[in-house]
Amino acid sequence: MRENILIVDDEREIADLVGLYLENEGYQIFKCYDGAAALGIIGQEQLDLAILDVMLPGINGMELCRRIREKHNYPVIMLTARGEETDKITGLTLGADDYMTKPFLPLELVARVKAQLRRYKRYNTSGEQEDVITVSGLVLNSKTHQCSLNEKPINLTPTEFSILRILCARKGQVVSAEELFHLIWEDEYYTKNNNTITVHIRHLREKMGDSFENPKYIKTVWGCGYRIEG
């Protein structure tokens, strides 16, 4: 069965070009050029991934991402024409899994889409990996994509779940931001000033009720990475 991908961008040339590349990879594409039309698709179709432009007429991409996260946990990739870090951080905080800044290479976007879908399917189907990991009151079930802390459920995005699962699976070990990035996105587009992992870690701590100054669960090892102690 082909995966269903939603593309929302008011620049029709970009939406059409991205759609063409993804259709050539065998995906079923739904294209919208404004937020209102996108909401209809989100409510009616069984989607596997959404690509949302930030700047849209009417309902913008940030609001669409927020609406998606109210009911769905499939991956969301944000597109922004701005170079401002605030846009990227806001999108990640609202639950986006990745972002790309325009102009971008279509083949790079295709690679990001494939990586997100591989990870999403891996954590939503049974496989050879251990289904349930328990560390210090944290329980992560890869089969059901459910997480709880001290028996209280935590609603995580696919990326947040992946980061937490990797850290829990390697409890006691330090995992660098670069390694987390490569394990999750499975590509080579990492730069030292990429703060994607940092934003997701911060959001995870907020959801877990953990403090930045003295975290109980996800510890920062300065200059090295992150660690969860068993």
CORDA-V766349 format. One record per pair of residues at least 4 apart in sequence whose ideal C-beta (glycine too) atoms are under 8 Angstrom apart, sorted by the first residue. I is the first residue (numbers start at 1). J is the second residue. If there is no record, write none. Layout:
((I/J) (I/J))
//
This chain:
((2/26) (2/27) (2/28) (3/27) (3/28) (3/48) (3/49) (3/117) (4/27) (4/28) (4/30) (4/45) (4/46) (4/47) (4/48) (4/49) (5/22) (5/27) (5/28) (5/29) (5/30) (5/47) (5/48) (5/49) (5/50) (5/51) (5/113) (6/30) (6/31) (6/32) (6/38) (6/41) (6/42) (6/45) (6/47) (6/49) (6/50) (6/51) (6/52) (7/15) (7/18) (7/19) (7/22) (7/29) (7/30) (7/31) (7/32) (7/51) (8/15) (8/31) (8/32) (8/33) (8/34) (8/35) (8/38) (8/50) (8/51) (8/52) (8/53) (8/56) (8/61) (8/64) (9/14) (9/15) (9/18) (9/33) (9/51) (9/53) (9/56) (9/79) (10/33) (10/34) (10/53) (10/55) (10/56) (10/57) (11/15) (11/53) (12/16) (12/33) (13/17) (14/18) (14/53) (14/79) (14/102) (15/19) (15/31) (15/32) (15/33) (16/20) (16/31) (17/21) (17/106) (18/22) (18/51) (18/106) (18/109) (19/23) (19/29) (19/31) (20/24) (21/25) (21/106) (21/107) (21/109) (21/110) (22/27) (22/29) (22/110) (22/113) (23/27) (23/29) (25/110) (25/114) (27/113) (30/41) (30/45) (30/47) (32/37) (32/38) (32/41) (33/37) (34/38) (34/56) (34/57) (34/58) (34/59) (35/39) (35/56) (35/57) (35/58) (35/59) (35/60) (35/61) (35/63) (35/64) (36/40) (36/58) (36/59) (37/41) (38/42) (38/52) (38/56) (38/59) (38/64) (39/43) (39/59) (39/64) (39/67) (40/44) (41/45) (41/47) (42/47) (42/50) (42/64) (42/67) (42/68) (42/72) (47/72) (47/74) (48/74) (48/75) (48/117) (48/120) (49/74) (49/75) (49/76) (49/77) (49/113) (49/116) (49/117) (49/120) (50/64) (50/65) (50/68) (50/74) (50/75) (50/76) (50/77) (51/76) (51/77) (51/79) (51/109) (51/113) (52/56) (52/61) (52/64) (52/65) (52/76) (52/77) (52/78) (52/79) (52/96) (53/61) (53/78) (53/79) (53/80) (54/60) (54/61) (54/62) (54/78) (54/79) (54/80) (54/81) (54/82) (54/87) (54/91) (55/60) (55/61) (55/80) (55/81) (56/60) (56/61) (56/64) (59/63) (59/64) (60/64) (61/65) (61/78) (61/79) (61/91) (62/66) (62/90) (62/91) (62/94) (63/67) (64/68) (65/69) (65/76) (65/78) (65/91) (65/94) (65/95) (65/96) (66/70) (66/94) (66/95) (67/71) (68/72) (68/74) (68/76) (68/95) (69/73) (69/76) (69/94) (69/95) (69/157) (73/145) (73/156) (73/157) (73/158) (74/120) (74/158) (75/97) (75/98) (75/116) (75/117) (75/119) (75/120) (75/158) (75/159) (76/95) (76/96) (76/97) (76/98) (76/157) (77/96) (77/97) (77/98) (77/99) (77/100) (77/109) (77/112) (77/113) (77/116) (78/87) (78/88) (78/91) (78/96) (78/98) (78/99) (78/100) (79/99) (79/100) (79/101) (79/102) (79/104) (80/87) (80/88) (80/91) (80/99) (80/100) (80/101) (80/102) (81/101) (81/102) (82/87) (82/101) (83/101) (84/88) (85/89) (85/195) (86/90) (87/91) (87/99) (88/92) (88/99) (88/101) (88/195) (88/196) (88/199) (89/93) (89/195) (89/199) (90/94) (91/96) (91/99) (92/96) (92/99) (92/196) (92/199) (92/200) (92/203) (93/199) (93/203) (95/157) (96/157) (97/116) (97/157) (97/158) (97/159) (98/112) (98/116) (98/159) (98/185) (98/196) (99/196) (100/104) (100/108) (100/109) (100/112) (104/108) (104/109) (105/109) (106/110) (107/111) (108/112) (108/187) (108/189) (109/113) (110/114) (111/115) (111/187) (112/116) (112/185) (112/187) (113/117) (114/118) (115/119) (115/184) (115/185) (115/186) (115/187) (116/120) (116/158) (116/185) (117/121) (118/122) (118/186) (119/123) (119/158) (119/162) (119/184) (119/186) (120/124) (120/158) (121/125) (122/127) (122/129) (122/142) (123/142) (123/145) (123/158) (123/161) (123/162) (123/165) (124/143) (124/145) (125/143) (126/131) (126/143) (127/142) (129/142) (130/142) (130/169) (131/141) (131/142) (131/143) (132/139) (132/140) (132/141) (132/142) (132/143) (133/138) (133/139) (133/140) (133/142) (133/165) (133/168) (133/169) (134/138) (134/139) (134/140) (135/168) (135/171) (135/228) (135/230) (136/217) (136/228) (136/229) (136/230) (137/149) (137/150) (138/147) (138/148) (138/149) (138/164) (138/168) (138/217) (138/228) (139/147) (139/148) (139/149) (140/146) (140/147) (140/161) (140/164) (140/165) (140/168) (141/145) (141/146) (141/147) (142/165) (145/156) (145/158) (145/161) (146/153) (147/153) (147/154) (147/156) (147/161) (147/164) (148/152) (148/153) (148/154) (149/154) (149/208) (149/209) (154/207) (154/208) (155/207) (156/160) (156/161) (156/164) (156/204) (156/207) (157/161) (158/162) (159/163) (159/184) (159/200) (160/164) (160/200) (160/203) (160/204) (160/207) (161/165) (162/166) (162/183) (162/184) (163/167) (163/180) (163/184) (163/197) (163/200) (163/201) (163/204) (164/168) (164/204) (164/218) (165/169) (166/170) (166/175) (166/180) (166/183) (166/184) (167/171) (167/175) (167/218) (167/226) (167/227) (167/228) (168/228) (170/175) (170/228) (171/227) (171/228) (171/229) (171/230) (172/227) (172/228) (172/229) (172/230) (173/227) (174/221) (174/224) (174/225) (174/226) (174/227) (175/179) (175/180) (175/225) (175/226) (175/227) (176/180) (176/224) (176/225) (177/181) (177/194) (177/197) (177/198) (177/225) (177/226) (178/182) (178/190) (179/183) (179/225) (180/184) (180/197) (180/225) (180/226) (181/185) (181/190) (181/194) (181/196) (181/197) (182/186) (182/187) (182/188) (182/190) (185/189) (185/190) (190/194) (195/199) (196/200) (197/201) (198/202) (199/203) (200/204) (201/205) (201/218) (201/220) (201/226) (202/206) (202/212) (203/207) (204/208) (204/210) (204/218) (205/210) (205/211) (205/212) (205/215) (205/217) (205/218) (206/210) (208/217) (208/218) (210/215) (210/216) (210/217) (210/218) (211/215) (211/216) (215/219) (215/220) (217/228) (218/226) (218/227) (218/228) (219/226) (219/227) (219/228) (219/229) (220/226) (221/225) (221/226) (221/227))
//
